[in-house]
Amino acid sequence: MNKSILSVKSILSLCLIGSLIFSCDNNDDDIVCQEALTGELTEHETALVGEWTLKSIISDEEIDLTDDDEDNASKDIFSQYDECLQDSVYNFESDRAFTYELGKNAADCKEQQEFDGTWKLNEDHMLILVSNCVESRTSIEIDEESTEFSVESTVIFTDVNDEKMTLTITTTYEKTANADVEEEEAE
């Protein structure tokens, strides 16, 4: 496995560890735990209910992340990832609960990650997640059909030549299932 993939896994692990460090501790009066998000979904939030699977990661510049002895730089980051990193799924429930899983469905993933919490989508398309007492905010763009959402972010990658590159990436998730439809079909 190349160094870049390892650094992405390290970044994801650090995020999870960071959220655990700031998690609730009833014995420490200095730490304020962000309360779970509650309440009925607004009309625009219902489009987010369901399962969303990572579809693509595109960068603004080409980079070679594959340690395959070929110079094959590409803007398509997703295709350079192994199956375990491609296996990224959000599930947003109508009761405001959400789960995020990485490497749980692909075969033989050694480093699987999962976390859950509550969610809210405000009118400005700011996705608010509360997990382990920590709140995060990410601006998302939802397509007109409500079948894809994208997030733009800046990430530092290390290419196969051990050079660091700061890239702007667009990560896109595709809706693969709708929790409300599944509940209706089960009845």
N, C-alpha and C positions, 0 to 999 in steps of 0.2 A: 504494500500500500504506500502511496507516495506521501511526502511530507505535507502537501497542501490539504489532502483529505484528512490527515491526522490533525492539522491545525484547525480545520472546520469542526471536527469532533471535539477538540479541546475547547473551542469557543462555545459550542453548545453546552458542554459539560460545565464550563465556568459560569455560564448564565444560570444553569440549574443550581449549582453550588451557591452562587451569589444570592439567589432567591431563598435558598435554605438558610443561609447565614442571617438574613433579615427576617426570617420567619418569627412567628409569635413565640414569646417566652413569658409566661405568666409571672415569672420571678423578677423580671426587669421592668421597672416603671418607665424607663426612658424610651423603650421601643413601642411605637404605636402601630398596631396591626391594621392594615387596610381591610375594611369589612367587605364581605362578599356582596356582589351586586345582586339586587333583587328587583322584583316588579314585573308587570306585564310587558311583553314586547310591543314596541311601536310597529306601525305598519311597515316602515322601511327596514326594520330589523328582521322581519319574518323571512326575507329573501336569503338571509345568512344561515337559517336553520338547515342543518343537514351535514353530510360528510363531504369534506373537501380534501382532495389528494393533490400533492405537488405535481405539477405538469411541466414546468419549465423554469430555468434560471438563465437569464441572458445578461451579459455584461456589456458595458460601453466600449471595452477594448478587448482584443484577443489576448488569450493567455493559454499556456500549455500546462495543464495539471496532471497529464497522464505520463507516468514514468515508463514509457514503452520504447525508448531509444529512437523515437521519430520526432521530428519537429512538426507538430500538428496543432499549433495554436488555433484557438477558436473562441468566438464570443459565447458559444453554447456551453455554459458551465454544467448544466444538468447532464449532458451526454458524457461528460468527463468524470462524473461521480460513479461510484459503484452502486449496486442495487440497494445496499443498506441505507446510503444517504439519499437516494432517490425515493425511498419509502418513508414519506413524511405526510401525516394525515391529521387534519383538524376535524373535530366533530362538535358542532354547535347545536345544543338542545334548546327546545322551546321554553324550558324552565330556567334559562340563563346558565346552565352548566355547560362546560366545555371540557374536552380532552384533547391532548396533543400527543401523538406517538411518532417515534422515529425508529426505524429498523425493526418494527414489531411484526410486519407481514412478509417481508422478504426472507428468503432462506438463509440460514446460517449467519445471522448478524450477531456478532459477539457483543457489541455495545448497543443495547437497546435502551431507549429513554422514553419516559412517559410522565406527563404531569397533567393536572386538571385544575379547575377553578370555575370562575364565573366570568361572564362576558357582557358587553354592551356595545352598541354601535350608535354613535351620535349622528345628528343631522349632517355634520361636516365629514362624514365617513371616517371618523376617528374610532378605531377598534380599541376598546379598553378591556384588558384582561386582568383579573385578580387571581393570583395563584400564590400559595404559601405566604399570605399576608402582604404581598408586593403587587403594586399596580403598574402595568405597562401600557403605553399608548402608542399605537401605530396607525398612520394614515394609510388607508387602503382605497383602491379604486375597483369598483364593481362594474362589470359590463352591463349593457342594457338588458340582456336576457337573464341576468342574475345567475349565470352559469360559471363565471370565472371571477376571481378577485386577484389583484396584483398589489405587491408591496415593493416600493423602491427603497434601496438602502445602500450605504457605502460600507464596503468590507475590504479588509486587507487580506490578500491571498499571497501565498508563497508558491512560485512556479517551480518547475522541475529543475531549474538552474539555481535554486535557492535564493532567488531575487524576490523581494517583496513588492507587490503592486497594490495600489489603492484603486479599487474599481467601484463603479456604480452599477449595481445589479438590479434587475427587475425579476422578482420571484412571483410566479403565477400558480395559483391553486385552481383546480377544476372541481365543480360540484359533481360528486359521484352518487350521492344518495340524499334523500330528504327524509328526516325523522318523522315528520307529520304524515307523509304519504305512506311510509312503512307501517305506522301505527294504524292508519285507516284500513290498509290492506290486511292487517292481522286480525281485525275485528270481524 
